[in-house]
Structure formats: structure tokens, C-alpha cells
Amino acid sequence: MQIHGMTAPEISRHLSVLKKAGLITTRRRGRYVLYQLDVTAVARLGSDFLEALLR
């Protein structure tokens, strides 16, 4: 099955990269894994990026 032009394994790989980068958190609920965006980490990334550009 494809969602938004991506296969399930592709989505899984992307989520793994985002988790390793600290941008999302996970919580297991039975056989399912719930993913949640870490808004604080994403906001920090934005401000750090802008700060680096302005140097």
C-alpha cells in the first residue's frame, strides 16, 4: 500500500531518521507505535538554523 506516493518501508525509514535526529518521540501501544513531533526540538532547530545563517 502506498500513502502519499511512499511505501510503508520508506515511511518507516524516514520516521527512523527523524527519531535518531531527536525530532520525534515514540510510544508503544500494543503492537502499534505512536509517533509524535517534538515541537520544542523542531523550534530549536529553526532558531539555530536562522542564527547560523545570520552569523
PyMOL Python script that loads the backbone (N, CA, C, O; Angstrom):
from pymol import cmd

cmd.read_pdbstr("""\
ATOM      1  N   MET A   1       0.834  -1.177   0.000  1.00  0.00           N
ATOM      2  CA  MET A   1       0.000   0.000   0.000  1.00  0.00           C
ATOM      3  C   MET A   1       0.886   1.251   0.000  1.00  0.00           C
ATOM      4  O   MET A   1       1.906   1.300   0.688  1.00  0.00           O
ATOM      5  N   GLN A   2       0.492   2.238  -0.763  1.00  0.00           N
ATOM      6  CA  GLN A   2       1.244   3.484  -0.815  1.00  0.00           C
ATOM      7  C   GLN A   2       0.390   4.634  -0.293  1.00  0.00           C
ATOM      8  O   GLN A   2      -0.782   4.776  -0.641  1.00  0.00           O
ATOM      9  N   ILE A   3       1.013   5.448   0.549  1.00  0.00           N
ATOM     10  CA  ILE A   3       0.356   6.634   1.081  1.00  0.00           C
ATOM     11  C   ILE A   3       1.213   7.822   0.668  1.00  0.00           C
ATOM     12  O   ILE A   3       2.411   7.865   0.947  1.00  0.00           O
ATOM     13  N   HIS A   4       0.594   8.775   0.007  1.00  0.00           N
ATOM     14  CA  HIS A   4       1.313   9.962  -0.457  1.00  0.00           C
ATOM     15  C   HIS A   4       2.509   9.584  -1.325  1.00  0.00           C
ATOM     16  O   HIS A   4       3.550  10.238  -1.268  1.00  0.00           O
ATOM     17  N   GLY A   5       2.365   8.533  -2.128  1.00  0.00           N
ATOM     18  CA  GLY A   5       3.427   8.139  -3.046  1.00  0.00           C
ATOM     19  C   GLY A   5       4.594   7.433  -2.392  1.00  0.00           C
ATOM     20  O   GLY A   5       5.637   7.266  -3.025  1.00  0.00           O
ATOM     21  N   MET A   6       4.450   7.008  -1.133  1.00  0.00           N
ATOM     22  CA  MET A   6       5.534   6.330  -0.419  1.00  0.00           C
ATOM     23  C   MET A   6       5.041   4.978   0.080  1.00  0.00           C
ATOM     24  O   MET A   6       3.881   4.828   0.464  1.00  0.00           O
ATOM     25  N   THR A   7       5.930   4.005   0.067  1.00  0.00           N
ATOM     26  CA  THR A   7       5.592   2.696   0.604  1.00  0.00           C
ATOM     27  C   THR A   7       5.780   2.700   2.117  1.00  0.00           C
ATOM     28  O   THR A   7       6.428   3.592   2.664  1.00  0.00           O
ATOM     29  N   ALA A   8       5.217   1.710   2.785  1.00  0.00           N
ATOM     30  CA  ALA A   8       5.350   1.600   4.241  1.00  0.00           C
ATOM     31  C   ALA A   8       6.821   1.523   4.671  1.00  0.00           C
ATOM     32  O   ALA A   8       7.194   2.186   5.639  1.00  0.00           O
ATOM     33  N   PRO A   9       7.681   0.732   3.982  1.00  0.00           N
ATOM     34  CA  PRO A   9       9.096   0.708   4.381  1.00  0.00           C
ATOM     35  C   PRO A   9       9.786   2.063   4.230  1.00  0.00           C
ATOM     36  O   PRO A   9      10.643   2.412   5.041  1.00  0.00           O
ATOM     37  N   GLU A  10       9.421   2.824   3.205  1.00  0.00           N
ATOM     38  CA  GLU A  10      10.018   4.161   3.030  1.00  0.00           C
ATOM     39  C   GLU A  10       9.612   5.087   4.167  1.00  0.00           C
ATOM     40  O   GLU A  10      10.437   5.839   4.685  1.00  0.00           O
ATOM     41  N   ILE A  11       8.355   5.034   4.550  1.00  0.00           N
ATOM     42  CA  ILE A  11       7.872   5.863   5.654  1.00  0.00           C
ATOM     43  C   ILE A  11       8.579   5.465   6.941  1.00  0.00           C
ATOM     44  O   ILE A  11       8.981   6.322   7.729  1.00  0.00           O
ATOM     45  N   SER A  12       8.727   4.163   7.150  1.00  0.00           N
ATOM     46  CA  SER A  12       9.409   3.662   8.346  1.00  0.00           C
ATOM     47  C   SER A  12      10.843   4.176   8.419  1.00  0.00           C
ATOM     48  O   SER A  12      11.305   4.576   9.487  1.00  0.00           O
ATOM     49  N   ARG A  13      11.544   4.167   7.295  1.00  0.00           N
ATOM     50  CA  ARG A  13      12.928   4.673   7.265  1.00  0.00           C
ATOM     51  C   ARG A  13      12.971   6.156   7.595  1.00  0.00           C
ATOM     52  O   ARG A  13      13.837   6.592   8.354  1.00  0.00           O
ATOM     53  N   HIS A  14      12.059   6.933   7.043  1.00  0.00           N
ATOM     54  CA  HIS A  14      12.014   8.369   7.321  1.00  0.00           C
ATOM     55  C   HIS A  14      11.745   8.624   8.801  1.00  0.00           C
ATOM     56  O   HIS A  14      12.380   9.484   9.410  1.00  0.00           O
ATOM     57  N   LEU A  15      10.804   7.878   9.378  1.00  0.00           N
ATOM     58  CA  LEU A  15      10.496   8.044  10.795  1.00  0.00           C
ATOM     59  C   LEU A  15      11.695   7.679  11.662  1.00  0.00           C
ATOM     60  O   LEU A  15      11.941   8.316  12.686  1.00  0.00           O
ATOM     61  N   SER A  16      12.436   6.659  11.256  1.00  0.00           N
ATOM     62  CA  SER A  16      13.634   6.254  11.998  1.00  0.00           C
ATOM     63  C   SER A  16      14.678   7.371  11.996  1.00  0.00           C
ATOM     64  O   SER A  16      15.300   7.641  13.024  1.00  0.00           O
ATOM     65  N   VAL A  17      14.868   8.009  10.863  1.00  0.00           N
ATOM     66  CA  VAL A  17      15.835   9.111  10.757  1.00  0.00           C
ATOM     67  C   VAL A  17      15.395  10.288  11.634  1.00  0.00           C
ATOM     68  O   VAL A  17      16.214  10.889  12.329  1.00  0.00           O
ATOM     69  N   LEU A  18      14.104  10.610  11.598  1.00  0.00           N
ATOM     70  CA  LEU A  18      13.597  11.711  12.415  1.00  0.00           C
ATOM     71  C   LEU A  18      13.744  11.412  13.906  1.00  0.00           C
ATOM     72  O   LEU A  18      14.037  12.307  14.697  1.00  0.00           O
ATOM     73  N   LYS A  19      13.538  10.147  14.285  1.00  0.00           N
ATOM     74  CA  LYS A  19      13.690   9.766  15.697  1.00  0.00           C
ATOM     75  C   LYS A  19      15.156   9.871  16.119  1.00  0.00           C
ATOM     76  O   LYS A  19      15.450  10.374  17.204  1.00  0.00           O
ATOM     77  N   LYS A  20      16.080   9.402  15.273  1.00  0.00           N
ATOM     78  CA  LYS A  20      17.504   9.482  15.596  1.00  0.00           C
ATOM     79  C   LYS A  20      17.955  10.940  15.703  1.00  0.00           C
ATOM     80  O   LYS A  20      18.862  11.258  16.472  1.00  0.00           O
ATOM     81  N   ALA A  21      17.321  11.820  14.932  1.00  0.00           N
ATOM     82  CA  ALA A  21      17.663  13.244  14.971  1.00  0.00           C
ATOM     83  C   ALA A  21      17.032  13.945  16.177  1.00  0.00           C
ATOM     84  O   ALA A  21      17.319  15.113  16.438  1.00  0.00           O
ATOM     85  N   GLY A  22      16.172  13.232  16.912  1.00  0.00           N
ATOM     86  CA  GLY A  22      15.532  13.820  18.083  1.00  0.00           C
ATOM     87  C   GLY A  22      14.356  14.715  17.768  1.00  0.00           C
ATOM     88  O   GLY A  22      13.945  15.519  18.605  1.00  0.00           O
ATOM     89  N   LEU A  23      13.804  14.588  16.562  1.00  0.00           N
ATOM     90  CA  LEU A  23      12.694  15.454  16.163  1.00  0.00           C
ATOM     91  C   LEU A  23      11.329  14.844  16.437  1.00  0.00           C
ATOM     92  O   LEU A  23      10.321  15.551  16.425  1.00  0.00           O
ATOM     93  N   ILE A  24      11.283  13.541  16.685  1.00  0.00           N
ATOM     94  CA  ILE A  24      10.025  12.896  17.041  1.00  0.00           C
ATOM     95  C   ILE A  24      10.261  11.954  18.218  1.00  0.00           C
ATOM     96  O   ILE A  24      11.376  11.485  18.449  1.00  0.00           O
ATOM     97  N   THR A  25       9.196  11.692  18.944  1.00  0.00           N
ATOM     98  CA  THR A  25       9.240  10.722  20.030  1.00  0.00           C
ATOM     99  C   THR A  25       8.290   9.587  19.676  1.00  0.00           C
ATOM    100  O   THR A  25       7.385   9.750  18.859  1.00  0.00           O
ATOM    101  N   THR A  26       8.508   8.442  20.299  1.00  0.00           N
ATOM    102  CA  THR A  26       7.646   7.292  20.034  1.00  0.00           C
ATOM    103  C   THR A  26       7.098   6.747  21.341  1.00  0.00           C
ATOM    104  O   THR A  26       7.700   6.888  22.406  1.00  0.00           O
ATOM    105  N   ARG A  27       5.940   6.121  21.223  1.00  0.00           N
ATOM    106  CA  ARG A  27       5.305   5.462  22.359  1.00  0.00           C
ATOM    107  C   ARG A  27       4.627   4.209  21.829  1.00  0.00           C
ATOM    108  O   ARG A  27       3.867   4.270  20.863  1.00  0.00           O
ATOM    109  N   ARG A  28       4.898   3.090  22.450  1.00  0.00           N
ATOM    110  CA  ARG A  28       4.310   1.826  22.010  1.00  0.00           C
ATOM    111  C   ARG A  28       2.963   1.633  22.685  1.00  0.00           C
ATOM    112  O   ARG A  28       2.815   1.830  23.891  1.00  0.00           O
ATOM    113  N   ARG A  29       1.995   1.246  21.882  1.00  0.00           N
ATOM    114  CA  ARG A  29       0.655   0.938  22.383  1.00  0.00           C
ATOM    115  C   ARG A  29       0.235  -0.393  21.763  1.00  0.00           C
ATOM    116  O   ARG A  29      -0.306  -0.447  20.658  1.00  0.00           O
ATOM    117  N   GLY A  30       0.503  -1.467  22.516  1.00  0.00           N
ATOM    118  CA  GLY A  30       0.238  -2.798  21.979  1.00  0.00           C
ATOM    119  C   GLY A  30       1.187  -3.084  20.833  1.00  0.00           C
ATOM    120  O   GLY A  30       2.402  -2.961  20.987  1.00  0.00           O
ATOM    121  N   ARG A  31       0.651  -3.460  19.698  1.00  0.00           N
ATOM    122  CA  ARG A  31       1.508  -3.734  18.542  1.00  0.00           C
ATOM    123  C   ARG A  31       1.754  -2.495  17.684  1.00  0.00           C
ATOM    124  O   ARG A  31       2.454  -2.559  16.674  1.00  0.00           O
ATOM    125  N   TYR A  32       1.178  -1.378  18.091  1.00  0.00           N
ATOM    126  CA  TYR A  32       1.325  -0.138  17.339  1.00  0.00           C
ATOM    127  C   TYR A  32       2.358   0.779  17.989  1.00  0.00           C
ATOM    128  O   TYR A  32       2.562   0.749  19.202  1.00  0.00           O
ATOM    129  N   VAL A  33       2.996   1.583  17.166  1.00  0.00           N
ATOM    130  CA  VAL A  33       3.919   2.601  17.661  1.00  0.00           C
ATOM    131  C   VAL A  33       3.337   3.952  17.270  1.00  0.00           C
ATOM    132  O   VAL A  33       3.047   4.207  16.101  1.00  0.00           O
ATOM    133  N   LEU A  34       3.173   4.807  18.268  1.00  0.00           N
ATOM    134  CA  LEU A  34       2.647   6.148  18.020  1.00  0.00           C
ATOM    135  C   LEU A  34       3.815   7.124  17.928  1.00  0.00           C
ATOM    136  O   LEU A  34       4.702   7.124  18.781  1.00  0.00           O
ATOM    137  N   TYR A  35       3.810   7.940  16.904  1.00  0.00           N
ATOM    138  CA  TYR A  35       4.866   8.922  16.687  1.00  0.00           C
ATOM    139  C   TYR A  35       4.319  10.305  16.978  1.00  0.00           C
ATOM    140  O   TYR A  35       3.183  10.623  16.627  1.00  0.00           O
ATOM    141  N   GLN A  36       5.141  11.129  17.627  1.00  0.00           N
ATOM    142  CA  GLN A  36       4.720  12.489  17.942  1.00  0.00           C
ATOM    143  C   GLN A  36       5.871  13.442  17.670  1.00  0.00           C
ATOM    144  O   GLN A  36       7.012  13.182  18.054  1.00  0.00           O
ATOM    145  N   LEU A  37       5.565  14.538  17.010  1.00  0.00           N
ATOM    146  CA  LEU A  37       6.557  15.563  16.720  1.00  0.00           C
ATOM    147  C   LEU A  37       6.978  16.236  18.013  1.00  0.00           C
ATOM    148  O   LEU A  37       6.127  16.616  18.817  1.00  0.00           O
ATOM    149  N   ASP A  38       8.273  16.388  18.226  1.00  0.00           N
ATOM    150  CA  ASP A  38       8.795  17.111  19.389  1.00  0.00           C
ATOM    151  C   ASP A  38       8.893  18.577  18.987  1.00  0.00           C
ATOM    152  O   ASP A  38       9.889  19.012  18.410  1.00  0.00           O
ATOM    153  N   VAL A  39       7.852  19.324  19.298  1.00  0.00           N
ATOM    154  CA  VAL A  39       7.737  20.718  18.854  1.00  0.00           C
ATOM    155  C   VAL A  39       8.898  21.564  19.373  1.00  0.00           C
ATOM    156  O   VAL A  39       9.390  22.442  18.664  1.00  0.00           O
ATOM    157  N   THR A  40       9.331  21.310  20.584  1.00  0.00           N
ATOM    158  CA  THR A  40      10.442  22.070  21.167  1.00  0.00           C
ATOM    159  C   THR A  40      11.716  21.852  20.357  1.00  0.00           C
ATOM    160  O   THR A  40      12.437  22.805  20.065  1.00  0.00           O
ATOM    161  N   ALA A  41      11.994  20.603  19.995  1.00  0.00           N
ATOM    162  CA  ALA A  41      13.197  20.292  19.213  1.00  0.00           C
ATOM    163  C   ALA A  41      13.126  20.924  17.829  1.00  0.00           C
ATOM    164  O   ALA A  41      14.125  21.437  17.325  1.00  0.00           O
ATOM    165  N   VAL A  42      11.949  20.889  17.217  1.00  0.00           N
ATOM    166  CA  VAL A  42      11.787  21.477  15.882  1.00  0.00           C
ATOM    167  C   VAL A  42      11.941  22.990  15.951  1.00  0.00           C
ATOM    168  O   VAL A  42      12.571  23.585  15.078  1.00  0.00           O
ATOM    169  N   ALA A  43      11.376  23.620  16.974  1.00  0.00           N
ATOM    170  CA  ALA A  43      11.506  25.073  17.123  1.00  0.00           C
ATOM    171  C   ALA A  43      12.956  25.455  17.338  1.00  0.00           C
ATOM    172  O   ALA A  43      13.435  26.446  16.786  1.00  0.00           O
ATOM    173  N   ARG A  44      13.664  24.656  18.150  1.00  0.00           N
ATOM    174  CA  ARG A  44      15.083  24.924  18.403  1.00  0.00           C
ATOM    175  C   ARG A  44      15.886  24.794  17.118  1.00  0.00           C
ATOM    176  O   ARG A  44      16.801  25.579  16.869  1.00  0.00           O
ATOM    177  N   LEU A  45      15.545  23.812  16.312  1.00  0.00           N
ATOM    178  CA  LEU A  45      16.216  23.620  15.036  1.00  0.00           C
ATOM    179  C   LEU A  45      16.045  24.848  14.156  1.00  0.00           C
ATOM    180  O   LEU A  45      16.995  25.297  13.515  1.00  0.00           O
ATOM    181  N   GLY A  46      14.840  25.386  14.126  1.00  0.00           N
ATOM    182  CA  GLY A  46      14.580  26.580  13.330  1.00  0.00           C
ATOM    183  C   GLY A  46      15.382  27.774  13.802  1.00  0.00           C
ATOM    184  O   GLY A  46      15.981  28.483  12.993  1.00  0.00           O
ATOM    185  N   SER A  47      15.399  28.003  15.105  1.00  0.00           N
ATOM    186  CA  SER A  47      16.124  29.168  15.616  1.00  0.00           C
ATOM    187  C   SER A  47      17.630  28.985  15.470  1.00  0.00           C
ATOM    188  O   SER A  47      18.336  29.946  15.166  1.00  0.00           O
ATOM    189  N   ASP A  48      18.139  27.767  15.682  1.00  0.00           N
ATOM    190  CA  ASP A  48      19.563  27.505  15.493  1.00  0.00           C
ATOM    191  C   ASP A  48      19.962  27.706  14.032  1.00  0.00           C
ATOM    192  O   ASP A  48      21.029  28.245  13.737  1.00  0.00           O
ATOM    193  N   PHE A  49      19.098  27.268  13.129  1.00  0.00           N
ATOM    194  CA  PHE A  49      19.366  27.413  11.698  1.00  0.00           C
ATOM    195  C   PHE A  49      19.419  28.887  11.313  1.00  0.00           C
ATOM    196  O   PHE A  49      20.338  29.319  10.617  1.00  0.00           O
ATOM    197  N   LEU A  50      18.440  29.650  11.763  1.00  0.00           N
ATOM    198  CA  LEU A  50      18.415  31.089  11.457  1.00  0.00           C
ATOM    199  C   LEU A  50      19.613  31.803  12.069  1.00  0.00           C
ATOM    200  O   LEU A  50      20.205  32.686  11.448  1.00  0.00           O
ATOM    201  N   GLU A  51      19.962  31.416  13.283  1.00  0.00           N
ATOM    202  CA  GLU A  51      21.112  32.017  13.950  1.00  0.00           C
ATOM    203  C   GLU A  51      22.390  31.771  13.168  1.00  0.00           C
ATOM    204  O   GLU A  51      23.218  32.670  13.025  1.00  0.00           O
ATOM    205  N   ALA A  52      22.552  30.563  12.663  1.00  0.00           N
ATOM    206  CA  ALA A  52      23.742  30.202  11.884  1.00  0.00           C
ATOM    207  C   ALA A  52      23.790  31.000  10.577  1.00  0.00           C
ATOM    208  O   ALA A  52      24.865  31.408  10.139  1.00  0.00           O
ATOM    209  N   LEU A  53      22.641  31.222   9.961  1.00  0.00           N
ATOM    210  CA  LEU A  53      22.590  31.995   8.706  1.00  0.00           C
ATOM    211  C   LEU A  53      22.978  33.451   8.929  1.00  0.00           C
ATOM    212  O   LEU A  53      23.599  34.076   8.070  1.00  0.00           O
ATOM    213  N   LEU A  54      22.608  33.981  10.082  1.00  0.00           N
ATOM    214  CA  LEU A  54      22.845  35.393  10.356  1.00  0.00           C
ATOM    215  C   LEU A  54      24.261  35.698  10.843  1.00  0.00           C
ATOM    216  O   LEU A  54      24.622  36.866  10.986  1.00  0.00           O
ATOM    217  N   ARG A  55      25.055  34.682  11.096  1.00  0.00           N
ATOM    218  CA  ARG A  55      26.436  34.906  11.564  1.00  0.00           C
ATOM    219  C   ARG A  55      27.305  35.415  10.455  1.00  0.00           C
ATOM    220  O   ARG A  55      28.493  35.658  10.665  1.00  0.00           O
TER     221      ARG A  55
END
""", "prot")
cmd.dss("prot")
cmd.show_as("cartoon", "prot")
cmd.util.cbc("prot")
cmd.orient("prot")
